[in-house]
Amino acid sequence: MLKTRITELFGIEYPIIGGAMLWLSRAPLTAAISNAGGLGILSALTFETLPDLREEIRKTKSLTKKPFAVNVTLMPTVRQVNYEEVLNAIVEEGVPVIETAGRPPEAAWIKRIKDAGVKMMHKVAAVRHAVSVERAGMDAVSIISFEAGGHPGMLDVTSMVQIPLAANAVKIPVIGGGGIADSRGVVAVLALGAEGVLMGTRFMASQESGLHPKIKEWLIRASETDTMMIMRSINNAARVARTDYNQKILNMEQSGATLEQILPLISGKLGCTAMLETGDISSGVVYCGQAVGLIRDVPTCQEIMDSLIGGVPAVGQRLRSIGVA
Ligand SMILES: Cc1cc2nc3c(=O)[nH]c(=O)nc-3n(C[C@H](O)[C@H](O)[C@H](O)COP(=O)(O)O)c2cc1C
């Protein structure tokens, strides 16, 4: 069921990819998504040191025998990161799939990683970048759109338009994401031409995500209008929870604040403390996608997968009943 080039490429049961989500994408969440038949993704750059990252990779391996990925987001950061070293460490730890995002890795690194037998995908937010990813020799490309939590790019194009355009533009398999949280969304993304479905916000509200219970409660109550965009003024638009804190950042941006003035508020440390420790959603940037409007519970990843995949035949039946196929 649901065999695509993505399930074949990664050796997974279902074409469901759990989006990397900063400090939430630790071993328990990553392994739980992979154990449920999808592809969990560990987030590399939330570890201060390489030994910490290596330890989390080993922990993930101890929790799942299934394939999983590690995400490396190549972006300007306050902390200097030696990306080549990070990628080498991931390869040395025997991780089967690497997802990069942000700036594409250098050609020589891609070659070395692929020669080591590691599958590579890169996440983009624009169709023209998907074409560059194919040209760079990656195995797959994921494309996220306006609805997505995190950084959905600056173009404001939605999944409905962007996914089919990406599928037309490249031959490598496309993974579509942004706004998906149920079986109807899964079938829709596959119908649009993608061969995998990327979901972040849905897995934020799972038992295995380390998100503070108070913010999980907020997610259950939130509607599709409870997200907003910030950081557009610094060319790094982010979809976040609609909170007083994020509104304050937006107000500053609209009054012409400089990057230096905004930086202290968007600091990862405050977001991390809010998400993991205090649960005070208005004390740091908390990313969240529009799919939050579809989320009404906090199940295990296995239950999420059962519901996503278990609901597919009913969607198919409905489509057949109205003459689709
Ligand atoms: C809380 C949160 C943190 C995220 N952190 C990252 C990240 O560190 N790196 C990255 O490439 N994408 C990150 N994303 C984006 C997701 O990996 C994924 O692309 C996105 O959530 C998909 O859209 P959806 O939220 O509509 O499912 C994050 C998303 C959320 C909601």
The ligand as a MOL file (V3000), in Angstrom:
LIG
                    3D

  0  0  0     0  0            999 V3000
M  V30 BEGIN CTAB
M  V30 COUNTS 31 33 0 0 0
M  V30 BEGIN ATOM
M  V30 1 C 8.4400 23.7410 15.6450 0
M  V30 2 C 9.0550 23.5990 14.2820 0
M  V30 3 C 10.4490 23.6190 14.1620 0
M  V30 4 C 11.0430 23.4520 12.8920 0
M  V30 5 N 12.3940 23.4140 12.7930 0
M  V30 6 C 12.9880 23.1610 11.5960 0
M  V30 7 C 14.3990 23.0060 11.4680 0
M  V30 8 O 15.1180 23.0840 12.4660 0
M  V30 9 N 14.9330 22.7690 10.2430 0
M  V30 10 C 14.1440 22.6350 9.1380 0
M  V30 11 O 14.6640 22.3890 8.0470 0
M  V30 12 N 12.7900 22.7610 9.2140 0
M  V30 13 C 12.2150 23.0130 10.4070 0
M  V30 14 N 10.8430 23.0960 10.5090 0
M  V30 15 C 10.0280 22.8300 9.3050 0
M  V30 16 C 9.5990 21.3550 9.2300 0
M  V30 17 O 10.7060 20.5030 9.1080 0
M  V30 18 C 8.6590 21.1040 8.0400 0
M  V30 19 O 9.2900 21.5300 6.8500 0
M  V30 20 C 7.3340 21.8230 8.1900 0
M  V30 21 O 6.8840 21.7220 9.5200 0
M  V30 22 C 6.2810 21.2200 7.2550 0
M  V30 23 O 5.1070 21.9530 7.2840 0
M  V30 24 P 3.8870 21.6830 8.3190 0
M  V30 25 O 4.3120 22.2910 9.6150 0
M  V30 26 O 2.7480 22.3920 7.6960 0
M  V30 27 O 3.6760 20.2040 8.4210 0
M  V30 28 C 10.2190 23.2890 11.7530 0
M  V30 29 C 8.8220 23.3000 11.8920 0
M  V30 30 C 8.2340 23.4440 13.1320 0
M  V30 31 C 6.7350 23.4130 13.2410 0
M  V30 END ATOM
M  V30 BEGIN BOND
M  V30 1 1 1 2
M  V30 2 1 2 3
M  V30 3 2 2 30
M  V30 4 2 3 4
M  V30 5 1 4 5
M  V30 6 1 4 28
M  V30 7 2 5 6
M  V30 8 1 6 7
M  V30 9 1 6 13
M  V30 10 2 7 8
M  V30 11 1 7 9
M  V30 12 1 9 10
M  V30 13 2 10 11
M  V30 14 1 10 12
M  V30 15 2 12 13
M  V30 16 1 13 14
M  V30 17 1 14 15
M  V30 18 1 14 28
M  V30 19 1 15 16
M  V30 20 1 16 17
M  V30 21 1 16 18
M  V30 22 1 18 19
M  V30 23 1 18 20
M  V30 24 1 20 21
M  V30 25 1 20 22
M  V30 26 1 22 23
M  V30 27 1 23 24
M  V30 28 2 24 25
M  V30 29 1 24 26
M  V30 30 1 24 27
M  V30 31 2 28 29
M  V30 32 1 29 30
M  V30 33 1 30 31
M  V30 END BOND
M  V30 END CTAB
M  END
